[in-house]
Amino acid sequence: MSQVHKETLTQIENSLPNRAGLEYEVFGMEGIPEDVAEAHNERVKQEFFAQQGYHSASTGNPMPGSDNSQHEAKKPKVKETPEELKKRLAEHRAARAAQKAAAAAGDSPASAVSCFPHDRRE
């Protein structure tokens, strides 16, 4: 201020009452007092979570990390032995053959029972 404008600066105009002094030199994000930076970060976090809670309530979506006891748990993956897998395949083929035989005999396709939901024709 003194080099460029040839004036001495005693206080900063339009500043907050507790920050009118010249003891801080702020350049970008460097030089900001630690307590001021923490207060700002805390306020931003509170506003974010409040907005996220409002959005969650308005859309009906649960908050991330919340307990979703309404949803059923995923089935755990079970390793099958080759024999068990072949047995399941044989059962599936037998059920499909029975379904095709029932359809060829004149029964309605809707009455034929399948072991897979996507195989039902209704």
QUIURMO-V689283 format. One record per residue. RES is the residue in three letters. SS is DSSP state (h for helix, s for strand, l for the rest). NEAR is the number of other C-alpha atoms within 8 Angstrom. Layout:
<<RES & SS & NEAR> <RES & SS & NEAR>>
//
This chain:
<<MET & l & 8> <SER & l & 8> <GLN & l & 6> <VAL & l & 5> <HIS & l & 6> <LYS & l & 7> <GLU & l & 7> <THR & l & 6> <LEU & l & 7> <THR & l & 6> <GLN & l & 7> <ILE & l & 9> <GLU & l & 5> <ASN & l & 4> <SER & l & 7> <LEU & l & 6> <PRO & h & 5> <ASN & h & 5> <ARG & h & 6> <ALA & l & 10> <GLY & l & 9> <LEU & l & 8> <GLU & l & 4> <TYR & l & 8> <GLU & l & 7> <VAL & l & 8> <PHE & s & 6> <GLY & l & 4> <MET & l & 6> <GLU & s & 6> <GLY & l & 8> <ILE & l & 10> <PRO & l & 7> <GLU & h & 6> <ASP & h & 6> <VAL & h & 8> <ALA & h & 9> <GLU & h & 8> <ALA & h & 8> <HIS & h & 8> <ASN & h & 8> <GLU & h & 8> <ARG & h & 8> <VAL & h & 8> <LYS & h & 8> <GLN & h & 8> <GLU & h & 8> <PHE & h & 8> <PHE & h & 8> <ALA & h & 8> <GLN & h & 8> <GLN & h & 9> <GLY & h & 9> <TYR & h & 8> <HIS & h & 8> <SER & h & 11> <ALA & h & 9> <SER & h & 6> <THR & h & 6> <GLY & l & 6> <ASN & l & 6> <PRO & l & 8> <MET & l & 8> <PRO & l & 4> <GLY & l & 4> <SER & l & 6> <ASP & l & 4> <ASN & l & 6> <SER & l & 5> <GLN & l & 4> <HIS & l & 5> <GLU & l & 5> <ALA & l & 4> <LYS & l & 4> <LYS & l & 4> <PRO & l & 4> <LYS & l & 4> <VAL & l & 4> <LYS & l & 4> <GLU & l & 7> <THR & l & 6> <PRO & h & 6> <GLU & h & 7> <GLU & h & 8> <LEU & h & 9> <LYS & h & 8> <LYS & h & 8> <ARG & h & 8> <LEU & h & 8> <ALA & h & 8> <GLU & h & 8> <HIS & h & 9> <ARG & h & 8> <ALA & h & 8> <ALA & h & 10> <ARG & h & 9> <ALA & h & 8> <ALA & h & 8> <GLN & h & 11> <LYS & h & 8> <ALA & h & 8> <ALA & h & 11> <ALA & h & 11> <ALA & h & 7> <ALA & l & 6> <GLY & l & 6> <ASP & l & 9> <SER & l & 7> <PRO & l & 9> <ALA & l & 8> <SER & l & 6> <ALA & l & 11> <VAL & l & 7> <SER & l & 10> <CYS & l & 7> <PHE & l & 6> <PRO & h & 6> <HIS & h & 4> <ASP & h & 7> <ARG & l & 10> <ARG & l & 5> <GLU & l & 4>>
//
